[in-house]
């Protein structure tokens, strides 16, 4: 009688048979050569600890007040963003535009925006409170209908460490411009902290430094990162290199003299003998400074060592380039020096920099201006025009010679298309008129002239201008063999 053997597998046995998870690394490693991941390589010992330098208010303030490079880093880009002010696009009469310009001067809005960008870049966050005459309860949303003519008073700029603090409640409406940001801010009215004012987010214009990931924004109380945090190490290297170069100048020419038994004199001699030795050295130094001559005993030896500074300028230039790259500013603007090197003009650097500034004006400055511009329009005009829009002129504009060349090339191209009857006179004039913003030419082409040229090609115009045009078509064809008259 055979007995069938049955094997029961428990859950533990099943888990034991499963393969353990294997950790894979997508990295290069050569343990024999001590190169790559997990080896005793010097590069693998590099770490990047989380410092959050933006929270060190004392250090940031000290750097700004003491270091001229830090001041240039903070101020250069905002100054260039504001230097070419926006152009207001609207169908209103020029006198209304002058009223807006007058309001901007009265409220010093350009200076306020500059200060907001300064402290936002330095500390990672700043805010401008929209001040409107008659609005006492700042915790209520800003209603445009309550903005009366002449009521806009400008902006009050506060940085994140001195006066304004975000609250924990966030804006949850996706249609809001400040979606995901604090809904209210607390403003400290005095230094003692006794008086507090709650301000709705619609009355706040935010200025931040560099953008941060979401979790870091939460850590920084929904502010950004200071510009100094990204370039701090480069500034430290530059200051140390400059300091060492300055110290080397004191050691560029060193005189030293051989003195027999100097070790015994300094080590075992009594105090009186050492004092006499120092008096002797001091007297020799005075004589050398006054007369340029050092008197020594006959048989003593004096030597001179001179230090050469070859290569230091190259090292300093590399350090400056690193600082400028971290600050996203050309060396010519940040350090105020002309381009160096063979055929160096700096034009390509400036062109890239101005393209960067144009991008910042669209991504950062446009939102700020479009937030306060409707309020300024209500204060200046009493209404918001339906066609009101803003435009930023390009930072880099061509000179007169370049403008003339551009106008000549584009005009010839339009004429070539027109003379080949590919477009009519109206289209050609419209193309020429469109060049006026770029070249300053053809502004006087009237709408009546364009309307009159509609459907008129180059050939038709020539035929109408030539009194003999079309007569060739009326001639009878020559008959072969017919006698001439």
C-alpha positions as CSV (number, residue, x, y, z in Angstrom):
1,X,0.0,0.0,0.0
2,X,1.6,3.2,-1.1
3,X,1.1,6.4,0.6
4,X,1.0,9.7,-1.4
5,X,3.2,12.3,0.1
6,X,1.7,15.8,0.2
7,X,3.9,18.9,0.6
8,X,2.3,22.0,2.2
9,X,3.9,25.3,1.5
10,X,3.4,28.0,3.9
11,X,3.4,31.7,3.1
12,X,6.8,32.1,4.7
13,X,8.2,29.4,2.4
14,X,6.8,31.1,-0.6
15,X,8.3,34.4,0.4
16,X,11.6,32.7,1.0
17,X,11.7,31.4,-2.5
18,X,11.1,34.9,-4.0
19,X,14.2,36.7,-5.1
20,X,15.3,39.6,-2.9
21,X,15.1,43.0,-4.5
22,X,18.3,44.0,-6.2
23,X,19.5,47.6,-6.0
24,X,20.8,48.8,-9.3
25,X,23.0,51.7,-9.9
26,X,23.2,53.5,-13.3
27,X,26.7,54.9,-12.7
28,X,30.3,54.3,-13.7
29,X,32.6,52.6,-11.2
30,X,36.1,51.2,-11.3
31,X,37.1,50.0,-7.9
32,X,40.6,48.8,-9.0
33,X,41.4,52.3,-10.3
34,X,39.5,54.0,-7.5
35,X,37.5,55.9,-10.0
36,X,33.7,56.4,-10.0
37,X,30.8,55.8,-7.7
38,X,31.4,54.1,-4.4
39,X,35.2,54.3,-4.5
40,X,37.8,56.1,-2.4
41,X,38.0,58.9,-5.0
42,X,38.5,62.5,-4.0
43,X,35.6,63.6,-6.3
44,X,33.3,61.1,-4.6
45,X,33.9,62.8,-1.3
46,X,32.2,66.0,-2.6
47,X,29.0,66.9,-0.9
48,X,26.5,69.7,-1.3
49,X,24.8,70.3,2.1
50,X,21.6,72.3,2.3
51,X,22.7,75.7,3.6
52,X,19.7,77.9,2.8
53,X,21.8,81.1,2.8
54,X,18.7,83.2,2.0
55,X,17.6,82.8,5.7
56,X,20.8,84.5,7.0
57,X,19.7,88.1,7.1
58,X,22.8,89.4,8.8
59,X,25.2,87.9,6.2
60,X,23.2,89.1,3.2
61,X,23.0,92.6,4.6
62,X,26.7,92.7,5.5
63,X,27.6,91.5,2.0
64,X,25.4,94.2,0.3
65,X,26.8,97.0,2.4
66,X,30.5,95.9,2.2
67,X,30.9,94.4,-1.3
68,X,30.6,96.5,-4.4
69,X,30.3,93.4,-6.6
70,X,27.3,92.2,-4.6
71,X,25.7,95.7,-5.0
72,X,26.3,95.5,-8.8
73,X,24.8,92.0,-8.9
74,X,21.6,93.2,-7.1
75,X,21.2,96.4,-9.0
76,X,22.4,95.8,-12.6
77,X,19.6,93.6,-13.9
78,X,16.7,95.6,-12.3
79,X,18.2,98.9,-13.7
80,X,18.3,97.5,-17.2
81,X,14.7,96.1,-16.9
82,X,13.4,99.5,-15.9
83,X,15.7,101.6,-18.1
84,X,13.5,101.3,-21.2
85,X,10.0,101.8,-19.7
86,X,7.0,100.2,-21.2
87,X,5.0,101.7,-24.0
88,X,1.3,102.1,-23.4
89,X,-0.9,100.9,-26.3
90,X,-4.3,102.5,-26.4
91,X,-6.4,104.6,-28.7
92,X,-6.7,107.5,-26.2
93,X,-5.6,111.0,-27.1
94,X,-2.0,112.0,-26.3
95,X,-3.2,114.3,-23.5
96,X,-4.5,111.3,-21.5
97,X,-1.1,109.5,-21.9
98,X,0.5,112.6,-20.4
99,X,-1.8,112.3,-17.4
100,X,-0.6,108.8,-16.9
101,X,3.1,109.9,-17.2
102,X,2.4,112.6,-14.7
103,X,0.9,110.1,-12.2
104,X,3.9,107.9,-12.6
105,X,6.2,110.8,-11.7
106,X,4.1,111.8,-8.7
107,X,4.0,108.3,-7.2
108,X,7.6,107.6,-8.2
109,X,6.4,104.2,-9.4
110,X,9.6,103.4,-11.3
111,X,11.8,104.0,-8.2
112,X,9.4,101.9,-6.1
113,X,9.6,99.0,-8.6
114,X,13.4,99.2,-8.6
115,X,13.5,99.1,-4.7
116,X,11.1,96.1,-4.7
117,X,13.3,94.2,-7.2
118,X,16.5,95.2,-5.3
119,X,15.3,93.8,-2.0
120,X,13.6,90.8,-3.6
121,X,16.8,89.8,-5.3
122,X,18.9,90.5,-2.1
123,X,16.7,88.7,0.5
124,X,14.7,86.4,-1.8
125,X,11.4,88.2,-1.2
126,X,9.9,91.7,-0.9
127,X,6.4,93.1,-1.5
128,X,4.8,96.4,-2.5
129,X,1.6,97.4,-0.8
130,X,-0.8,99.2,-3.1
131,X,-1.8,102.4,-1.4
132,X,-5.2,103.9,-2.3
133,X,-6.7,107.0,-0.6
134,X,-9.8,106.1,1.5
135,X,-9.1,102.4,1.7
136,X,-8.7,101.7,5.4
137,X,-9.6,98.1,5.7
138,X,-6.8,96.4,3.8
139,X,-8.0,92.9,4.6
140,X,-10.8,93.2,2.1
141,X,-10.2,92.3,-1.6
142,X,-9.3,95.3,-3.8
143,X,-12.5,96.3,-5.7
144,X,-11.7,98.4,-8.8
145,X,-15.0,100.2,-8.5
146,X,-13.9,101.8,-5.3
147,X,-10.8,103.4,-6.9
148,X,-11.6,107.0,-7.4
149,X,-9.8,109.5,-9.7
150,X,-6.6,110.8,-8.0
151,X,-6.7,108.1,-5.3
152,X,-3.7,106.0,-6.2
153,X,-0.8,106.9,-3.9
154,X,1.9,104.5,-5.1
155,X,3.6,101.5,-3.4
156,X,5.1,100.9,0.0
157,X,8.0,98.5,-0.3
158,X,8.8,96.1,2.5
159,X,11.3,93.2,2.4
160,X,10.5,89.8,3.8
161,X,12.5,90.4,7.1
162,X,11.3,93.8,8.0
163,X,7.6,94.3,8.0
164,X,5.6,91.8,5.9
165,X,5.0,88.2,6.7
166,X,2.8,85.7,4.7
167,X,0.1,83.8,6.5
168,X,-0.6,80.1,6.1
169,X,-3.9,80.4,4.3
170,X,-3.5,80.0,0.5
171,X,-5.4,81.2,-2.6
172,X,-7.4,78.2,-3.8
173,X,-9.2,79.7,-6.8
174,X,-7.3,78.7,-10.0
175,X,-8.6,81.8,-11.8
176,X,-6.7,84.0,-9.4
177,X,-3.4,85.4,-10.4
178,X,-1.9,84.4,-7.0
179,X,-3.2,80.8,-7.1
180,X,-1.2,78.7,-4.7
181,X,0.3,81.7,-2.9
182,X,-0.6,83.2,0.5
183,X,-4.1,84.7,0.6
184,X,-3.2,87.3,3.4
185,X,-0.1,89.0,4.6
186,X,0.6,90.5,8.1
187,X,2.3,93.9,8.2
188,X,4.1,95.1,11.2
189,X,3.2,98.8,11.7
190,X,6.0,99.6,14.2
191,X,9.3,98.2,15.3
192,X,7.9,97.1,18.7
193,X,5.6,94.6,17.0
194,X,2.6,95.9,18.8
195,X,0.5,97.0,15.8
196,X,-0.4,94.5,13.1
197,X,-2.4,95.0,9.9
198,X,-3.8,92.2,7.8
199,X,-3.6,92.8,4.0
200,X,-5.4,90.8,1.2
201,X,-3.3,89.4,-1.5
202,X,-5.0,91.5,-4.2
203,X,-3.4,94.6,-2.6
204,X,0.1,93.1,-2.7
205,X,2.8,93.2,-5.5
206,X,5.3,90.4,-4.9
207,X,9.1,90.6,-5.7
208,X,11.2,87.5,-5.4
209,X,14.7,86.4,-6.3
210,X,15.3,83.1,-8.0
211,X,12.4,80.6,-8.3
212,X,12.4,77.6,-6.1
213,X,10.7,74.1,-6.2
214,X,7.4,73.9,-4.4
215,X,8.7,72.3,-1.1
216,X,11.5,74.9,-0.9
217,X,9.0,77.7,-1.4
218,X,7.0,76.3,1.5
219,X,10.3,76.3,3.6
220,X,11.0,79.9,2.6
221,X,7.4,81.0,3.5
222,X,6.5,81.2,-0.2
223,X,9.3,83.5,-1.1
224,X,12.2,82.8,-3.5
225,X,15.9,82.4,-3.2
226,X,18.3,85.2,-2.8
227,X,20.6,85.9,-5.7
228,X,23.5,86.0,-3.3
229,X,23.0,82.4,-2.4
230,X,23.7,81.2,-5.9
231,X,26.9,83.3,-6.3
232,X,28.2,83.3,-2.7
233,X,31.0,80.8,-3.3
234,X,32.1,82.6,-6.4
235,X,32.3,86.0,-4.6
236,X,34.3,84.3,-1.7
237,X,36.8,83.0,-4.2
238,X,37.1,86.3,-6.0
239,X,37.7,88.2,-2.8
240,X,40.3,85.8,-1.6
241,X,42.1,85.8,-4.9
242,X,42.1,89.6,-5.0
243,X,43.3,89.8,-1.4
244,X,46.1,87.4,-2.0
245,X,47.2,89.3,-5.1
246,X,47.2,92.5,-3.1
247,X,49.3,90.8,-0.4
248,X,51.8,89.6,-2.9
249,X,52.6,93.1,-3.9
250,X,54.1,93.7,-0.5
251,X,56.4,90.7,-1.0
252,X,57.4,91.6,-4.6
253,X,60.9,92.7,-3.5
254,X,62.3,91.2,-0.3
255,X,65.8,91.8,1.1
256,X,67.3,89.4,3.5
257,X,70.7,89.4,5.3
258,X,72.7,86.5,6.6
259,X,73.5,86.8,10.3
260,X,75.8,84.4,12.1
261,X,74.4,82.8,15.2
262,X,70.9,84.1,14.7
263,X,69.2,81.0,16.1
264,X,71.2,81.2,19.3
265,X,70.6,84.9,19.6
266,X,66.8,84.5,19.3
267,X,66.7,81.2,21.3
268,X,69.2,81.4,24.2
269,X,70.4,85.0,24.4
270,X,69.2,87.2,27.2
271,X,66.6,89.9,26.7
272,X,69.2,92.7,26.5
273,X,71.0,91.1,23.6
274,X,67.8,90.6,21.7
275,X,66.8,94.2,22.3
276,X,70.1,95.4,20.9
277,X,69.6,93.2,17.9
278,X,66.2,94.6,17.2
279,X,67.5,98.1,17.6
280,X,70.2,97.4,15.1
281,X,67.6,96.1,12.5
282,X,65.4,99.0,13.1
283,X,68.2,101.5,12.6
284,X,69.2,99.8,9.4
285,X,65.6,99.9,8.1
286,X,65.3,103.6,8.9
287,X,68.6,104.3,7.0
288,X,67.5,102.2,4.1
289,X,64.1,104.0,3.9
290,X,65.7,107.5,4.1
291,X,68.8,107.1,2.1
292,X,68.2,103.9,0.1
293,X,71.4,102.3,1.6
294,X,71.8,99.5,4.1
295,X,75.1,99.4,6.0
296,X,76.3,96.0,7.1
297,X,79.6,94.6,8.5
298,X,82.3,93.7,6.2
299,X,81.9,90.0,5.2
300,X,78.2,89.9,5.9
301,X,75.9,89.0,2.9
302,X,72.7,90.5,1.9
303,X,70.4,89.1,-0.8
304,X,67.4,90.3,-2.8
305,X,64.4,88.2,-4.0
306,X,62.0,89.6,-6.6
307,X,58.6,88.1,-7.3
308,X,57.0,88.0,-10.7
309,X,53.3,88.3,-11.3
310,X,53.1,86.3,-14.5
311,X,49.8,84.5,-14.8
312,X,48.0,86.2,-12.0
313,X,45.9,88.3,-14.4
314,X,44.7,85.2,-16.2
315,X,43.7,83.6,-12.9
316,X,41.8,86.8,-11.9
317,X,40.1,87.0,-15.3
318,X,38.9,83.4,-14.8
319,X,37.5,84.2,-11.4
320,X,35.7,87.3,-12.8
321,X,34.2,85.2,-15.5
322,X,32.9,82.7,-13.0
323,X,31.3,85.5,-10.9
324,X,29.7,87.0,-14.0
325,X,28.4,83.6,-15.1
326,X,26.8,82.9,-11.8
327,X,25.3,86.4,-11.7
328,X,24.0,86.0,-15.3
329,X,25.6,89.4,-16.2
330,X,28.4,90.1,-18.7
331,X,31.8,91.0,-17.3
332,X,31.7,94.3,-19.0
333,X,28.7,95.4,-17.1
334,X,29.3,93.7,-13.8
335,X,33.0,94.8,-13.4
336,X,32.9,97.9,-15.6
337,X,35.9,96.8,-17.7
338,X,36.3,96.7,-21.5
339,X,36.5,93.4,-23.3
340,X,40.0,91.9,-23.6
341,X,41.6,89.6,-26.1
342,X,42.2,89.6,-29.8
343,X,39.3,91.1,-31.7
344,X,37.2,91.2,-28.6
345,X,34.3,93.6,-28.7
346,X,31.8,92.0,-26.3
347,X,28.9,92.5,-28.8
348,X,27.8,88.8,-28.6
349,X,27.8,88.9,-24.8
350,X,25.8,92.0,-24.7
351,X,23.4,90.7,-27.3
352,X,22.8,87.5,-25.3
353,X,22.4,89.6,-22.1
354,X,19.8,92.0,-23.7
355,X,17.9,89.0,-24.9
356,X,17.9,87.7,-21.4
357,X,16.6,91.1,-20.1
358,X,13.9,91.1,-22.7
359,X,12.8,87.7,-21.4
360,X,12.8,88.9,-17.8
361,X,10.6,91.9,-18.7
362,X,8.0,89.6,-20.3
363,X,8.0,86.9,-17.5
364,X,8.4,89.1,-14.4
365,X,8.0,92.8,-15.0
366,X,4.8,92.5,-17.2
367,X,2.8,90.7,-14.5
368,X,3.8,93.4,-12.0
369,X,2.9,96.3,-14.3
370,X,-0.4,94.8,-15.4
371,X,-1.4,94.4,-11.8
372,X,-1.0,98.1,-10.9
373,X,-1.8,99.6,-14.4
374,X,-5.6,99.2,-14.2
375,X,-5.5,101.0,-10.8
376,X,-3.4,103.7,-12.2
377,X,-5.8,104.1,-15.2
378,X,-8.7,104.4,-12.8
379,X,-6.9,107.0,-10.8
380,X,-5.7,109.0,-13.9
381,X,-8.7,108.7,-16.2
382,X,-11.6,107.3,-14.2
383,X,-11.9,104.3,-16.4
384,X,-10.0,101.4,-17.9
385,X,-9.8,101.5,-21.7
386,X,-10.8,98.2,-23.4
387,X,-7.8,98.3,-25.8
388,X,-5.2,99.1,-23.1
389,X,-2.1,97.0,-23.4
390,X,1.6,97.4,-22.8
391,X,4.6,96.6,-24.9
392,X,8.3,96.6,-24.1
393,X,10.7,98.2,-26.6
394,X,13.8,96.0,-27.4
395,X,16.8,96.6,-25.2
396,X,19.3,96.6,-28.1
397,X,18.5,99.0,-30.9
398,X,20.5,99.4,-34.1
399,X,22.4,102.6,-34.8
400,X,21.6,105.0,-37.7
401,X,23.8,103.1,-40.1
402,X,22.3,99.8,-39.3
403,X,18.8,101.3,-39.6
404,X,19.6,102.7,-43.0
405,X,20.8,99.3,-44.2
406,X,17.8,97.5,-42.9
407,X,15.4,100.1,-44.5
408,X,17.2,99.8,-47.8
409,X,17.2,96.0,-47.9
410,X,13.6,95.7,-46.9
411,X,12.4,98.4,-49.2
412,X,14.2,96.8,-52.2
413,X,12.6,93.5,-51.3
414,X,9.1,95.0,-51.2
415,X,9.7,96.8,-54.5
416,X,11.0,93.6,-56.2
417,X,7.8,91.8,-55.3
418,X,5.6,94.7,-56.3
419,X,7.4,95.2,-59.7
420,X,6.8,91.5,-60.5
421,X,3.1,92.1,-60.1
422,X,2.9,89.6,-57.1
423,X,1.2,92.2,-54.9
424,X,-0.7,95.4,-55.6
425,X,0.2,99.0,-54.6
426,X,-2.0,98.9,-51.4
427,X,-0.2,95.8,-50.1
428,X,3.2,97.3,-50.9
429,X,2.4,100.5,-49.1
430,X,1.1,98.6,-46.1
431,X,4.4,96.6,-45.9
432,X,6.3,99.9,-46.1
433,X,4.1,101.4,-43.4
434,X,4.7,98.4,-41.2
435,X,8.5,99.2,-41.2
436,X,7.9,102.5,-39.5
437,X,8.3,101.2,-36.0
438,X,11.6,99.6,-36.8
439,X,13.2,102.2,-39.2
440,X,11.2,105.4,-38.4
441,X,10.4,105.7,-42.1
442,X,7.2,105.7,-44.2
443,X,5.1,106.9,-41.3
444,X,3.4,109.5,-43.6
445,X,1.7,106.9,-45.8
446,X,-2.0,107.7,-45.4
447,X,-4.9,105.4,-45.3
448,X,-6.3,107.2,-48.4
449,X,-3.2,106.4,-50.4
450,X,-3.4,102.7,-49.4
451,X,-7.1,102.6,-50.3
452,X,-6.5,104.2,-53.7
453,X,-3.8,101.6,-54.5
454,X,-6.0,98.6,-53.9
455,X,-5.9,96.3,-56.9
456,X,-3.5,98.5,-58.8
457,X,-0.4,96.5,-59.9
458,X,2.9,97.8,-61.1
459,X,2.2,97.0,-64.8
460,X,-1.2,98.8,-64.7
461,X,0.5,101.9,-63.1
462,X,3.1,102.0,-65.8
463,X,0.5,101.7,-68.5
464,X,-1.5,104.6,-67.1
465,X,1.6,106.7,-66.7
466,X,2.8,106.2,-70.3
467,X,0.6,108.0,-73.0
468,X,1.9,105.7,-75.7
469,X,1.1,102.5,-73.8
470,X,-1.3,100.2,-75.6
471,X,-0.8,101.8,-79.0
472,X,1.3,98.9,-80.1
473,X,-1.7,96.7,-79.7
474,X,-3.7,98.8,-82.2
475,X,-1.1,98.4,-85.0
476,X,-2.1,96.0,-87.9
477,X,0.2,93.1,-88.3
478,X,2.5,93.1,-91.2
479,X,1.3,91.0,-94.2
480,X,4.1,89.1,-95.9
481,X,4.6,90.2,-99.5
482,X,2.6,93.4,-99.2
483,X,4.2,96.5,-100.6
484,X,5.4,99.2,-98.3
485,X,3.6,102.5,-98.5
